[in-house]
Amino acid sequence: MNNDFPILKMLSTIIKYVSYLGVLIGAYLSVYEGILEPMKPRHYFSENDLMQLITGVSIILFSLVFIAFSELIQVFLAIEKNTRKSE
């Protein structure tokens, strides 16, 4: 019973870790490339910096959605496991 749905467990884990990586990459893009870099001397806030800021925030938001999706897969697996115990 311990190896029920191994592909779903593996997929959920992969989605979760890739999404955490996406949060880190999005934070880098939005904070450093979008905010801190334009504050350097002889640099101004351009359209490229705005796009990096928007891209970083978008990556963070989509990554959080995928983290929630991976948690939802784990919740469904826990519900299925508890349902089998009661039978």
PDB file with one MODEL, atoms N, CA, C and O in Angstrom:
MODEL        1
ATOM      1  N   MET A   1       0.821  -1.193   0.000  1.00  0.00           N
ATOM      2  CA  MET A   1       0.000   0.000   0.000  1.00  0.00           C
ATOM      3  C   MET A   1       0.864   1.256   0.000  1.00  0.00           C
ATOM      4  O   MET A   1       0.365   2.346  -0.282  1.00  0.00           O
ATOM      5  N   ASN A   2       2.120   1.124   0.304  1.00  0.00           N
ATOM      6  CA  ASN A   2       2.983   2.300   0.388  1.00  0.00           C
ATOM      7  C   ASN A   2       3.356   2.842  -0.982  1.00  0.00           C
ATOM      8  O   ASN A   2       3.713   4.015  -1.094  1.00  0.00           O
ATOM      9  N   ASN A   3       3.285   2.025  -2.027  1.00  0.00           N
ATOM     10  CA  ASN A   3       3.682   2.450  -3.357  1.00  0.00           C
ATOM     11  C   ASN A   3       2.479   2.749  -4.260  1.00  0.00           C
ATOM     12  O   ASN A   3       2.548   2.540  -5.472  1.00  0.00           O
ATOM     13  N   ASP A   4       1.381   3.237  -3.676  1.00  0.00           N
ATOM     14  CA  ASP A   4       0.227   3.599  -4.491  1.00  0.00           C
ATOM     15  C   ASP A   4       0.512   4.898  -5.232  1.00  0.00           C
ATOM     16  O   ASP A   4       0.942   5.887  -4.639  1.00  0.00           O
ATOM     17  N   PHE A   5       0.269   4.879  -6.514  1.00  0.00           N
ATOM     18  CA  PHE A   5       0.416   6.045  -7.376  1.00  0.00           C
ATOM     19  C   PHE A   5       1.815   6.674  -7.304  1.00  0.00           C
ATOM     20  O   PHE A   5       1.932   7.854  -6.974  1.00  0.00           O
ATOM     21  N   PRO A   6       2.861   5.924  -7.601  1.00  0.00           N
ATOM     22  CA  PRO A   6       4.213   6.486  -7.499  1.00  0.00           C
ATOM     23  C   PRO A   6       4.476   7.589  -8.525  1.00  0.00           C
ATOM     24  O   PRO A   6       5.247   8.510  -8.256  1.00  0.00           O
ATOM     25  N   ILE A   7       3.845   7.506  -9.692  1.00  0.00           N
ATOM     26  CA  ILE A   7       4.054   8.529 -10.715  1.00  0.00           C
ATOM     27  C   ILE A   7       3.452   9.859 -10.266  1.00  0.00           C
ATOM     28  O   ILE A   7       4.052  10.914 -10.470  1.00  0.00           O
ATOM     29  N   LEU A   8       2.272   9.809  -9.658  1.00  0.00           N
ATOM     30  CA  LEU A   8       1.659  11.051  -9.172  1.00  0.00           C
ATOM     31  C   LEU A   8       2.481  11.671  -8.054  1.00  0.00           C
ATOM     32  O   LEU A   8       2.637  12.891  -7.999  1.00  0.00           O
ATOM     33  N   LYS A   9       3.005  10.840  -7.165  1.00  0.00           N
ATOM     34  CA  LYS A   9       3.851  11.371  -6.087  1.00  0.00           C
ATOM     35  C   LYS A   9       5.107  12.010  -6.651  1.00  0.00           C
ATOM     36  O   LYS A   9       5.512  13.086  -6.214  1.00  0.00           O
ATOM     37  N   MET A  10       5.725  11.349  -7.622  1.00  0.00           N
ATOM     38  CA  MET A  10       6.937  11.886  -8.228  1.00  0.00           C
ATOM     39  C   MET A  10       6.625  13.175  -9.001  1.00  0.00           C
ATOM     40  O   MET A  10       7.378  14.146  -8.919  1.00  0.00           O
ATOM     41  N   LEU A  11       5.531  13.182  -9.739  1.00  0.00           N
ATOM     42  CA  LEU A  11       5.143  14.368 -10.498  1.00  0.00           C
ATOM     43  C   LEU A  11       4.853  15.541  -9.570  1.00  0.00           C
ATOM     44  O   LEU A  11       5.241  16.673  -9.858  1.00  0.00           O
ATOM     45  N   SER A  12       4.182  15.279  -8.474  1.00  0.00           N
ATOM     46  CA  SER A  12       3.890  16.327  -7.498  1.00  0.00           C
ATOM     47  C   SER A  12       5.173  16.906  -6.904  1.00  0.00           C
ATOM     48  O   SER A  12       5.292  18.118  -6.725  1.00  0.00           O
ATOM     49  N   THR A  13       6.120  16.040  -6.604  1.00  0.00           N
ATOM     50  CA  THR A  13       7.395  16.493  -6.050  1.00  0.00           C
ATOM     51  C   THR A  13       8.179  17.310  -7.068  1.00  0.00           C
ATOM     52  O   THR A  13       8.750  18.346  -6.727  1.00  0.00           O
ATOM     53  N   ILE A  14       8.210  16.851  -8.310  1.00  0.00           N
ATOM     54  CA  ILE A  14       8.930  17.580  -9.356  1.00  0.00           C
ATOM     55  C   ILE A  14       8.306  18.955  -9.581  1.00  0.00           C
ATOM     56  O   ILE A  14       9.014  19.957  -9.683  1.00  0.00           O
ATOM     57  N   ILE A  15       6.973  18.996  -9.658  1.00  0.00           N
ATOM     58  CA  ILE A  15       6.289  20.277  -9.852  1.00  0.00           C
ATOM     59  C   ILE A  15       6.595  21.226  -8.701  1.00  0.00           C
ATOM     60  O   ILE A  15       6.826  22.416  -8.913  1.00  0.00           O
ATOM     61  N   LYS A  16       6.594  20.692  -7.482  1.00  0.00           N
ATOM     62  CA  LYS A  16       6.839  21.545  -6.318  1.00  0.00           C
ATOM     63  C   LYS A  16       8.246  22.143  -6.351  1.00  0.00           C
ATOM     64  O   LYS A  16       8.409  23.345  -6.141  1.00  0.00           O
ATOM     65  N   TYR A  17       9.267  21.316  -6.611  1.00  0.00           N
ATOM     66  CA  TYR A  17      10.633  21.823  -6.584  1.00  0.00           C
ATOM     67  C   TYR A  17      10.935  22.750  -7.755  1.00  0.00           C
ATOM     68  O   TYR A  17      11.658  23.733  -7.590  1.00  0.00           O
ATOM     69  N   VAL A  18      10.393  22.454  -8.931  1.00  0.00           N
ATOM     70  CA  VAL A  18      10.579  23.352 -10.070  1.00  0.00           C
ATOM     71  C   VAL A  18       9.870  24.682  -9.804  1.00  0.00           C
ATOM     72  O   VAL A  18      10.365  25.738 -10.198  1.00  0.00           O
ATOM     73  N   SER A  19       8.732  24.635  -9.150  1.00  0.00           N
ATOM     74  CA  SER A  19       8.017  25.866  -8.820  1.00  0.00           C
ATOM     75  C   SER A  19       8.766  26.695  -7.784  1.00  0.00           C
ATOM     76  O   SER A  19       8.795  27.922  -7.879  1.00  0.00           O
ATOM     77  N   TYR A  20       9.372  26.041  -6.798  1.00  0.00           N
ATOM     78  CA  TYR A  20      10.198  26.786  -5.845  1.00  0.00           C
ATOM     79  C   TYR A  20      11.376  27.454  -6.554  1.00  0.00           C
ATOM     80  O   TYR A  20      11.741  28.585  -6.234  1.00  0.00           O
ATOM     81  N   LEU A  21      11.958  26.757  -7.505  1.00  0.00           N
ATOM     82  CA  LEU A  21      13.021  27.353  -8.313  1.00  0.00           C
ATOM     83  C   LEU A  21      12.476  28.548  -9.100  1.00  0.00           C
ATOM     84  O   LEU A  21      13.154  29.566  -9.235  1.00  0.00           O
ATOM     85  N   GLY A  22      11.261  28.422  -9.615  1.00  0.00           N
ATOM     86  CA  GLY A  22      10.628  29.530 -10.320  1.00  0.00           C
ATOM     87  C   GLY A  22      10.402  30.735  -9.424  1.00  0.00           C
ATOM     88  O   GLY A  22      10.559  31.873  -9.868  1.00  0.00           O
ATOM     89  N   VAL A  23      10.038  30.504  -8.174  1.00  0.00           N
ATOM     90  CA  VAL A  23       9.873  31.619  -7.231  1.00  0.00           C
ATOM     91  C   VAL A  23      11.210  32.342  -7.029  1.00  0.00           C
ATOM     92  O   VAL A  23      11.260  33.571  -6.997  1.00  0.00           O
ATOM     93  N   LEU A  24      12.284  31.570  -6.895  1.00  0.00           N
ATOM     94  CA  LEU A  24      13.603  32.191  -6.719  1.00  0.00           C
ATOM     95  C   LEU A  24      14.029  32.980  -7.957  1.00  0.00           C
ATOM     96  O   LEU A  24      14.542  34.093  -7.840  1.00  0.00           O
ATOM     97  N   ILE A  25      13.820  32.410  -9.129  1.00  0.00           N
ATOM     98  CA  ILE A  25      14.184  33.105 -10.367  1.00  0.00           C
ATOM     99  C   ILE A  25      13.322  34.354 -10.543  1.00  0.00           C
ATOM    100  O   ILE A  25      13.827  35.405 -10.939  1.00  0.00           O
ATOM    101  N   GLY A  26      12.037  34.246 -10.255  1.00  0.00           N
ATOM    102  CA  GLY A  26      11.153  35.407 -10.352  1.00  0.00           C
ATOM    103  C   GLY A  26      11.529  36.494  -9.368  1.00  0.00           C
ATOM    104  O   GLY A  26      11.453  37.679  -9.693  1.00  0.00           O
ATOM    105  N   ALA A  27      11.936  36.103  -8.160  1.00  0.00           N
ATOM    106  CA  ALA A  27      12.367  37.095  -7.172  1.00  0.00           C
ATOM    107  C   ALA A  27      13.638  37.799  -7.636  1.00  0.00           C
ATOM    108  O   ALA A  27      13.782  39.009  -7.464  1.00  0.00           O
ATOM    109  N   TYR A  28      14.558  37.038  -8.226  1.00  0.00           N
ATOM    110  CA  TYR A  28      15.779  37.651  -8.758  1.00  0.00           C
ATOM    111  C   TYR A  28      15.446  38.656  -9.857  1.00  0.00           C
ATOM    112  O   TYR A  28      15.935  39.786  -9.852  1.00  0.00           O
ATOM    113  N   LEU A  29      14.609  38.227 -10.793  1.00  0.00           N
ATOM    114  CA  LEU A  29      14.261  39.111 -11.907  1.00  0.00           C
ATOM    115  C   LEU A  29      13.557  40.375 -11.431  1.00  0.00           C
ATOM    116  O   LEU A  29      13.892  41.478 -11.863  1.00  0.00           O
ATOM    117  N   SER A  30      12.591  40.216 -10.551  1.00  0.00           N
ATOM    118  CA  SER A  30      11.824  41.383 -10.144  1.00  0.00           C
ATOM    119  C   SER A  30      12.594  42.302  -9.209  1.00  0.00           C
ATOM    120  O   SER A  30      12.513  43.523  -9.341  1.00  0.00           O
ATOM    121  N   VAL A  31      13.337  41.739  -8.269  1.00  0.00           N
ATOM    122  CA  VAL A  31      14.021  42.590  -7.293  1.00  0.00           C
ATOM    123  C   VAL A  31      15.329  43.144  -7.847  1.00  0.00           C
ATOM    124  O   VAL A  31      15.542  44.356  -7.830  1.00  0.00           O
ATOM    125  N   TYR A  32      16.198  42.282  -8.333  1.00  0.00           N
ATOM    126  CA  TYR A  32      17.497  42.780  -8.772  1.00  0.00           C
ATOM    127  C   TYR A  32      17.429  43.453 -10.136  1.00  0.00           C
ATOM    128  O   TYR A  32      17.786  44.622 -10.281  1.00  0.00           O
ATOM    129  N   GLU A  33      16.965  42.703 -11.138  1.00  0.00           N
ATOM    130  CA  GLU A  33      16.963  43.239 -12.505  1.00  0.00           C
ATOM    131  C   GLU A  33      15.944  44.361 -12.682  1.00  0.00           C
ATOM    132  O   GLU A  33      16.179  45.287 -13.459  1.00  0.00           O
ATOM    133  N   GLY A  34      14.814  44.294 -11.975  1.00  0.00           N
ATOM    134  CA  GLY A  34      13.773  45.284 -12.173  1.00  0.00           C
ATOM    135  C   GLY A  34      13.845  46.492 -11.270  1.00  0.00           C
ATOM    136  O   GLY A  34      13.380  47.569 -11.644  1.00  0.00           O
ATOM    137  N   ILE A  35      14.428  46.336 -10.068  1.00  0.00           N
ATOM    138  CA  ILE A  35      14.430  47.443  -9.105  1.00  0.00           C
ATOM    139  C   ILE A  35      15.842  47.926  -8.777  1.00  0.00           C
ATOM    140  O   ILE A  35      16.132  49.117  -8.891  1.00  0.00           O
ATOM    141  N   LEU A  36      16.730  47.000  -8.367  1.00  0.00           N
ATOM    142  CA  LEU A  36      18.050  47.416  -7.887  1.00  0.00           C
ATOM    143  C   LEU A  36      18.986  47.859  -9.009  1.00  0.00           C
ATOM    144  O   LEU A  36      19.721  48.833  -8.848  1.00  0.00           O
ATOM    145  N   GLU A  37      18.969  47.169 -10.124  1.00  0.00           N
ATOM    146  CA  GLU A  37      19.866  47.518 -11.225  1.00  0.00           C
ATOM    147  C   GLU A  37      19.589  48.912 -11.784  1.00  0.00           C
ATOM    148  O   GLU A  37      20.545  49.629 -12.078  1.00  0.00           O
ATOM    149  N   PRO A  38      18.333  49.337 -11.946  1.00  0.00           N
ATOM    150  CA  PRO A  38      18.111  50.705 -12.436  1.00  0.00           C
ATOM    151  C   PRO A  38      18.575  51.790 -11.471  1.00  0.00           C
ATOM    152  O   PRO A  38      18.705  52.945 -11.876  1.00  0.00           O
ATOM    153  N   MET A  39      18.827  51.454 -10.211  1.00  0.00           N
ATOM    154  CA  MET A  39      19.300  52.442  -9.243  1.00  0.00           C
ATOM    155  C   MET A  39      20.808  52.668  -9.316  1.00  0.00           C
ATOM    156  O   MET A  39      21.327  53.558  -8.643  1.00  0.00           O
ATOM    157  N   LYS A  40      21.511  51.889 -10.110  1.00  0.00           N
ATOM    158  CA  LYS A  40      22.961  52.049 -10.237  1.00  0.00           C
ATOM    159  C   LYS A  40      23.280  53.369 -10.918  1.00  0.00           C
ATOM    160  O   LYS A  40      22.451  53.910 -11.650  1.00  0.00           O
ATOM    161  N   PRO A  41      24.491  53.893 -10.677  1.00  0.00           N
ATOM    162  CA  PRO A  41      24.883  55.144 -11.333  1.00  0.00           C
ATOM    163  C   PRO A  41      24.903  54.996 -12.861  1.00  0.00           C
ATOM    164  O   PRO A  41      25.257  53.942 -13.390  1.00  0.00           O
ATOM    165  N   ARG A  42      24.528  56.039 -13.535  1.00  0.00           N
ATOM    166  CA  ARG A  42      24.476  56.114 -14.997  1.00  0.00           C
ATOM    167  C   ARG A  42      23.538  55.055 -15.611  1.00  0.00           C
ATOM    168  O   ARG A  42      23.767  54.570 -16.719  1.00  0.00           O
ATOM    169  N   HIS A  43      22.506  54.722 -14.880  1.00  0.00           N
ATOM    170  CA  HIS A  43      21.516  53.778 -15.394  1.00  0.00           C
ATOM    171  C   HIS A  43      20.142  54.358 -15.089  1.00  0.00           C
ATOM    172  O   HIS A  43      19.945  54.949 -14.028  1.00  0.00           O
ATOM    173  N   TYR A  44      19.218  54.203 -15.974  1.00  0.00           N
ATOM    174  CA  TYR A  44      17.868  54.716 -15.783  1.00  0.00           C
ATOM    175  C   TYR A  44      16.861  53.581 -15.952  1.00  0.00           C
ATOM    176  O   TYR A  44      17.174  52.526 -16.503  1.00  0.00           O
ATOM    177  N   PHE A  45      15.662  53.820 -15.471  1.00  0.00           N
ATOM    178  CA  PHE A  45      14.599  52.813 -15.538  1.00  0.00           C
ATOM    179  C   PHE A  45      14.017  52.814 -16.939  1.00  0.00           C
ATOM    180  O   PHE A  45      13.311  53.746 -17.323  1.00  0.00           O
ATOM    181  N   SER A  46      14.311  51.775 -17.700  1.00  0.00           N
ATOM    182  CA  SER A  46      13.879  51.704 -19.096  1.00  0.00           C
ATOM    183  C   SER A  46      12.728  50.713 -19.253  1.00  0.00           C
ATOM    184  O   SER A  46      12.280  50.093 -18.288  1.00  0.00           O
ATOM    185  N   GLU A  47      12.262  50.581 -20.495  1.00  0.00           N
ATOM    186  CA  GLU A  47      11.204  49.608 -20.779  1.00  0.00           C
ATOM    187  C   GLU A  47      11.683  48.182 -20.512  1.00  0.00           C
ATOM    188  O   GLU A  47      10.900  47.326 -20.099  1.00  0.00           O
ATOM    189  N   ASN A  48      12.959  47.935 -20.747  1.00  0.00           N
ATOM    190  CA  ASN A  48      13.520  46.607 -20.486  1.00  0.00           C
ATOM    191  C   ASN A  48      13.440  46.265 -19.000  1.00  0.00           C
ATOM    192  O   ASN A  48      13.126  45.133 -18.633  1.00  0.00           O
ATOM    193  N   ASP A  49      13.726  47.249 -18.150  1.00  0.00           N
ATOM    194  CA  ASP A  49      13.644  47.015 -16.703  1.00  0.00           C
ATOM    195  C   ASP A  49      12.191  46.786 -16.274  1.00  0.00           C
ATOM    196  O   ASP A  49      11.925  45.964 -15.397  1.00  0.00           O
ATOM    197  N   LEU A  50      11.258  47.508 -16.888  1.00  0.00           N
ATOM    198  CA  LEU A  50       9.852  47.299 -16.582  1.00  0.00           C
ATOM    199  C   LEU A  50       9.407  45.894 -16.988  1.00  0.00           C
ATOM    200  O   LEU A  50       8.667  45.238 -16.255  1.00  0.00           O
ATOM    201  N   MET A  51       9.857  45.437 -18.148  1.00  0.00           N
ATOM    202  CA  MET A  51       9.507  44.088 -18.590  1.00  0.00           C
ATOM    203  C   MET A  51      10.105  43.023 -17.668  1.00  0.00           C
ATOM    204  O   MET A  51       9.465  42.005 -17.405  1.00  0.00           O
ATOM    205  N   GLN A  52      11.321  43.248 -17.177  1.00  0.00           N
ATOM    206  CA  GLN A  52      11.932  42.303 -16.244  1.00  0.00           C
ATOM    207  C   GLN A  52      11.160  42.279 -14.933  1.00  0.00           C
ATOM    208  O   GLN A  52      10.990  41.216 -14.336  1.00  0.00           O
ATOM    209  N   LEU A  53      10.697  43.427 -14.481  1.00  0.00           N
ATOM    210  CA  LEU A  53       9.917  43.495 -13.251  1.00  0.00           C
ATOM    211  C   LEU A  53       8.587  42.763 -13.413  1.00  0.00           C
ATOM    212  O   LEU A  53       8.197  41.982 -12.545  1.00  0.00           O
ATOM    213  N   ILE A  54       7.905  43.008 -14.502  1.00  0.00           N
ATOM    214  CA  ILE A  54       6.615  42.343 -14.756  1.00  0.00           C
ATOM    215  C   ILE A  54       6.808  40.840 -14.949  1.00  0.00           C
ATOM    216  O   ILE A  54       6.014  40.044 -14.448  1.00  0.00           O
ATOM    217  N   THR A  55       7.856  40.452 -15.670  1.00  0.00           N
ATOM    218  CA  THR A  55       8.136  39.031 -15.886  1.00  0.00           C
ATOM    219  C   THR A  55       8.428  38.329 -14.562  1.00  0.00           C
ATOM    220  O   THR A  55       7.935  37.227 -14.322  1.00  0.00           O
ATOM    221  N   GLY A  56       9.219  38.957 -13.711  1.00  0.00           N
ATOM    222  CA  GLY A  56       9.548  38.358 -12.418  1.00  0.00           C
ATOM    223  C   GLY A  56       8.321  38.148 -11.546  1.00  0.00           C
ATOM    224  O   GLY A  56       8.160  37.094 -10.930  1.00  0.00           O
ATOM    225  N   VAL A  57       7.456  39.160 -11.495  1.00  0.00           N
ATOM    226  CA  VAL A  57       6.236  39.034 -10.694  1.00  0.00           C
ATOM    227  C   VAL A  57       5.322  37.962 -11.286  1.00  0.00           C
ATOM    228  O   VAL A  57       4.706  37.194 -10.547  1.00  0.00           O
ATOM    229  N   SER A  58       5.234  37.909 -12.609  1.00  0.00           N
ATOM    230  CA  SER A  58       4.402  36.884 -13.260  1.00  0.00           C
ATOM    231  C   SER A  58       4.923  35.481 -12.982  1.00  0.00           C
ATOM    232  O   SER A  58       4.140  34.569 -12.717  1.00  0.00           O
ATOM    233  N   ILE A  59       6.242  35.302 -13.039  1.00  0.00           N
ATOM    234  CA  ILE A  59       6.834  33.995 -12.738  1.00  0.00           C
ATOM    235  C   ILE A  59       6.527  33.583 -11.303  1.00  0.00           C
ATOM    236  O   ILE A  59       6.209  32.424 -11.037  1.00  0.00           O
ATOM    237  N   ILE A  60       6.624  34.539 -10.380  1.00  0.00           N
ATOM    238  CA  ILE A  60       6.319  34.239  -8.974  1.00  0.00           C
ATOM    239  C   ILE A  60       4.864  33.804  -8.825  1.00  0.00           C
ATOM    240  O   ILE A  60       4.581  32.811  -8.156  1.00  0.00           O
ATOM    241  N   LEU A  61       3.948  34.533  -9.438  1.00  0.00           N
ATOM    242  CA  LEU A  61       2.525  34.200  -9.308  1.00  0.00           C
ATOM    243  C   LEU A  61       2.203  32.834  -9.908  1.00  0.00           C
ATOM    244  O   LEU A  61       1.501  32.034  -9.289  1.00  0.00           O
ATOM    245  N   PHE A  62       2.715  32.562 -11.115  1.00  0.00           N
ATOM    246  CA  PHE A  62       2.454  31.259 -11.728  1.00  0.00           C
ATOM    247  C   PHE A  62       3.118  30.132 -10.941  1.00  0.00           C
ATOM    248  O   PHE A  62       2.565  29.036 -10.852  1.00  0.00           O
ATOM    249  N   SER A  63       4.281  30.380 -10.377  1.00  0.00           N
ATOM    250  CA  SER A  63       4.941  29.359  -9.566  1.00  0.00           C
ATOM    251  C   SER A  63       4.129  29.041  -8.315  1.00  0.00           C
ATOM    252  O   SER A  63       4.038  27.882  -7.909  1.00  0.00           O
ATOM    253  N   LEU A  64       3.541  30.067  -7.704  1.00  0.00           N
ATOM    254  CA  LEU A  64       2.699  29.829  -6.532  1.00  0.00           C
ATOM    255  C   LEU A  64       1.462  29.013  -6.902  1.00  0.00           C
ATOM    256  O   LEU A  64       1.014  28.181  -6.114  1.00  0.00           O
ATOM    257  N   VAL A  65       0.913  29.242  -8.080  1.00  0.00           N
ATOM    258  CA  VAL A  65      -0.229  28.444  -8.539  1.00  0.00           C
ATOM    259  C   VAL A  65       0.194  26.985  -8.718  1.00  0.00           C
ATOM    260  O   VAL A  65      -0.548  26.078  -8.343  1.00  0.00           O
ATOM    261  N   PHE A  66       1.372  26.754  -9.285  1.00  0.00           N
ATOM    262  CA  PHE A  66       1.844  25.381  -9.482  1.00  0.00           C
ATOM    263  C   PHE A  66       2.186  24.707  -8.157  1.00  0.00           C
ATOM    264  O   PHE A  66       1.999  23.498  -8.021  1.00  0.00           O
ATOM    265  N   ILE A  67       2.683  25.463  -7.176  1.00  0.00           N
ATOM    266  CA  ILE A  67       2.919  24.896  -5.846  1.00  0.00           C
ATOM    267  C   ILE A  67       1.591  24.450  -5.238  1.00  0.00           C
ATOM    268  O   ILE A  67       1.503  23.370  -4.654  1.00  0.00           O
ATOM    269  N   ALA A  68       0.566  25.280  -5.375  1.00  0.00           N
ATOM    270  CA  ALA A  68      -0.755  24.910  -4.862  1.00  0.00           C
ATOM    271  C   ALA A  68      -1.287  23.677  -5.593  1.00  0.00           C
ATOM    272  O   ALA A  68      -1.921  22.822  -4.974  1.00  0.00           O
ATOM    273  N   PHE A  69      -1.042  23.575  -6.887  1.00  0.00           N
ATOM    274  CA  PHE A  69      -1.473  22.403  -7.649  1.00  0.00           C
ATOM    275  C   PHE A  69      -0.776  21.138  -7.160  1.00  0.00           C
ATOM    276  O   PHE A  69      -1.409  20.089  -7.043  1.00  0.00           O
ATOM    277  N   SER A  70       0.520  21.229  -6.874  1.00  0.00           N
ATOM    278  CA  SER A  70       1.231  20.044  -6.374  1.00  0.00           C
ATOM    279  C   SER A  70       0.719  19.646  -4.992  1.00  0.00           C
ATOM    280  O   SER A  70       0.637  18.458  -4.679  1.00  0.00           O
ATOM    281  N   GLU A  71       0.376  20.628  -4.172  1.00  0.00           N
ATOM    282  CA  GLU A  71      -0.205  20.323  -2.865  1.00  0.00           C
ATOM    283  C   GLU A  71      -1.588  19.689  -3.019  1.00  0.00           C
ATOM    284  O   GLU A  71      -1.964  18.811  -2.241  1.00  0.00           O
ATOM    285  N   LEU A  72      -2.338  20.134  -4.019  1.00  0.00           N
ATOM    286  CA  LEU A  72      -3.654  19.563  -4.268  1.00  0.00           C
ATOM    287  C   LEU A  72      -3.544  18.094  -4.664  1.00  0.00           C
ATOM    288  O   LEU A  72      -4.363  17.276  -4.246  1.00  0.00           O
ATOM    289  N   ILE A  73      -2.549  17.759  -5.457  1.00  0.00           N
ATOM    290  CA  ILE A  73      -2.316  16.351  -5.816  1.00  0.00           C
ATOM    291  C   ILE A  73      -2.046  15.536  -4.552  1.00  0.00           C
ATOM    292  O   ILE A  73      -2.572  14.433  -4.404  1.00  0.00           O
ATOM    293  N   GLN A  74      -1.236  16.068  -3.646  1.00  0.00           N
ATOM    294  CA  GLN A  74      -0.930  15.350  -2.411  1.00  0.00           C
ATOM    295  C   GLN A  74      -2.165  15.207  -1.522  1.00  0.00           C
ATOM    296  O   GLN A  74      -2.328  14.189  -0.850  1.00  0.00           O
ATOM    297  N   VAL A  75      -3.038  16.224  -1.516  1.00  0.00           N
ATOM    298  CA  VAL A  75      -4.275  16.134  -0.737  1.00  0.00           C
ATOM    299  C   VAL A  75      -5.170  15.033  -1.296  1.00  0.00           C
ATOM    300  O   VAL A  75      -5.739  14.250  -0.536  1.00  0.00           O
ATOM    301  N   PHE A  76      -5.298  14.970  -2.623  1.00  0.00           N
ATOM    302  CA  PHE A  76      -6.114  13.914  -3.223  1.00  0.00           C
ATOM    303  C   PHE A  76      -5.546  12.536  -2.919  1.00  0.00           C
ATOM    304  O   PHE A  76      -6.304  11.594  -2.688  1.00  0.00           O
ATOM    305  N   LEU A  77      -4.233  12.406  -2.916  1.00  0.00           N
ATOM    306  CA  LEU A  77      -3.623  11.118  -2.584  1.00  0.00           C
ATOM    307  C   LEU A  77      -3.875  10.757  -1.123  1.00  0.00           C
ATOM    308  O   LEU A  77      -4.099   9.588  -0.806  1.00  0.00           O
ATOM    309  N   ALA A  78      -3.841  11.747  -0.229  1.00  0.00           N
ATOM    310  CA  ALA A  78      -4.120  11.476   1.182  1.00  0.00           C
ATOM    311  C   ALA A  78      -5.583  11.089   1.384  1.00  0.00           C
ATOM    312  O   ALA A  78      -5.889  10.211   2.192  1.00  0.00           O
ATOM    313  N   ILE A  79      -6.483  11.739   0.655  1.00  0.00           N
ATOM    314  CA  ILE A  79      -7.903  11.379   0.741  1.00  0.00           C
ATOM    315  C   ILE A  79      -8.117   9.950   0.256  1.00  0.00           C
ATOM    316  O   ILE A  79      -8.868   9.187   0.864  1.00  0.00           O
ATOM    317  N   GLU A  80      -7.456   9.593  -0.839  1.00  0.00           N
ATOM    318  CA  GLU A  80      -7.587   8.239  -1.377  1.00  0.00           C
ATOM    319  C   GLU A  80      -7.048   7.212  -0.383  1.00  0.00           C
ATOM    320  O   GLU A  80      -7.637   6.145  -0.212  1.00  0.00           O
ATOM    321  N   LYS A  81      -5.944   7.529   0.263  1.00  0.00           N
ATOM    322  CA  LYS A  81      -5.359   6.606   1.237  1.00  0.00           C
ATOM    323  C   LYS A  81      -6.286   6.435   2.441  1.00  0.00           C
ATOM    324  O   LYS A  81      -6.461   5.321   2.935  1.00  0.00           O
ATOM    325  N   ASN A  82      -6.872   7.518   2.910  1.00  0.00           N
ATOM    326  CA  ASN A  82      -7.802   7.421   4.041  1.00  0.00           C
ATOM    327  C   ASN A  82      -9.084   6.694   3.655  1.00  0.00           C
ATOM    328  O   ASN A  82      -9.676   6.012   4.491  1.00  0.00           O
ATOM    329  N   THR A  83      -9.515   6.824   2.428  1.00  0.00           N
ATOM    330  CA  THR A  83     -10.704   6.125   1.973  1.00  0.00           C
ATOM    331  C   THR A  83     -10.453   4.620   1.935  1.00  0.00           C
ATOM    332  O   THR A  83     -11.338   3.834   2.271  1.00  0.00           O
ATOM    333  N   ARG A  84      -9.265   4.221   1.533  1.00  0.00           N
ATOM    334  CA  ARG A  84      -8.939   2.788   1.508  1.00  0.00           C
ATOM    335  C   ARG A  84      -8.879   2.196   2.906  1.00  0.00           C
ATOM    336  O   ARG A  84      -9.241   1.035   3.099  1.00  0.00           O
ATOM    337  N   LYS A  85      -8.427   2.976   3.886  1.00  0.00           N
ATOM    338  CA  LYS A  85      -8.341   2.472   5.253  1.00  0.00           C
ATOM    339  C   LYS A  85      -9.723   2.170   5.821  1.00  0.00           C
ATOM    340  O   LYS A  85      -9.877   1.232   6.604  1.00  0.00           O
ATOM    341  N   SER A  86     -10.727   2.951   5.437  1.00  0.00           N
ATOM    342  CA  SER A  86     -12.053   2.771   6.023  1.00  0.00           C
ATOM    343  C   SER A  86     -12.815   1.592   5.425  1.00  0.00           C
ATOM    344  O   SER A  86     -13.823   1.166   5.989  1.00  0.00           O
ATOM    345  N   GLU A  87     -12.360   1.063   4.309  1.00  0.00           N
ATOM    346  CA  GLU A  87     -13.074  -0.053   3.688  1.00  0.00           C
ATOM    347  C   GLU A  87     -12.767  -1.372   4.325  1.00  0.00           C
ATOM    348  O   GLU A  87     -13.298  -2.400   3.903  1.00  0.00           O
TER     349      GLU A  87
ENDMDL
END
